[in-house]
Amino acid sequence: MDALDLLLNRRSIAKLSAPAPEGQALENIIRAGLRAPDHAGLTPWRFVISQGEGLGKLSDILVKAAVAENSEQVVIDKVKNAPFRAPMVITVIAKVTSHDKVPALEQYLSAGCAVQAMQMAAVAQGFQAFWRSGKWMFHDEVHQAFGLEGEDQIVGFLYLGTPGCTPMKVPERDLSKFVEYL
Ligand SMILES: Cc1cc2nc3c(=O)[nH]c(=O)nc-3n(C[C@H](O)[C@H](O)[C@H](O)COP(=O)(O)O)c2cc1C
């Protein structure tokens, strides 16, 4: 797949089914994440892969957070089912190192770039990915379960699998609304 075509025309697809990427395809996805821009070489990334039983463990972690907030049963049921919307979920964590010249924000941005790079690598190999977040990714119970420390943050849950439908058309956007010249 042509790189520019991928950049200009990628769409997210939420409907994802098996198979998930594995072997070389999965390794390529992780390696793409590891090519995210990285000021001072801090490598501020952790990628936690959930599949099979791992999806059940992720579900348990989210449910624990929802229960800790005394959430209504309907909310608990929703978070319980959430990880099963794809055969694989990669939780992407910004692992923040204290550094004079590289504030935490830059490290969060780097981890965000890693998410998009992994999404692109998935699409380039015939898979699909959907970047999800939600309030639970900021919850202490979830942070504890994933072993976050200090200023670490979860920047997203990247749902991965095989597309269950064709992507929607790319929205037309008027460049003049976004671009200015100084
Ligand atoms: C940091 C981040 C978090 C997101 N979280 C969610 C989410 O929880 N649920 C959701 O439906 N879309 C979420 N999105 C948006 C989708 O991943 C997707 O980009 C959006 O549906 C637009 O589709 P497109 O990528 O094809 O333009 C998030 C995007 C970003 C950048």
The ligand as a Gaussian input file, in Angstrom:
#p B3LYP/6-31G(d) Opt

LIG

0 1
 C       -7.106000       9.970000      21.961000
 C       -8.307000       9.447000      21.203000
 C       -9.283000       8.774000      21.879000
 C      -10.430000       8.312000      21.226000
 N      -11.395000       7.640000      21.920000
 C      -12.497000       7.222000      21.304000
 C      -13.486000       6.488000      22.001000
 O      -13.357000       6.181000      23.182000
 N      -14.607000       6.122000      21.333000
 C      -14.792000       6.444000      20.014000
 O      -15.836000       6.105000      19.457000
 N      -13.847000       7.105000      19.309000
 C      -12.708000       7.486000      19.917000
 N      -11.737000       8.159000      19.204000
 C      -11.969000       8.455000      17.778000
 C      -11.804000       7.251000      16.855000
 O      -10.610000       6.539000      17.144000
 C      -11.777000       7.685000      15.376000
 O      -10.645000       8.459000      15.109000
 C      -13.027000       8.462000      14.986000
 O      -14.133000       7.602000      15.082000
 C      -12.939000       9.071000      13.581000
 O      -12.738000       8.068000      12.639000
 P      -11.544000       8.181000      11.564000
 O      -10.286000       7.827000      12.309000
 O      -11.928000       7.201000      10.492000
 O      -11.552000       9.591000      11.062000
 C      -10.586000       8.578000      19.840000
 C       -9.558000       9.244000      19.146000
 C       -8.439000       9.683000      19.818000
 C       -7.366000      10.412000      19.047000

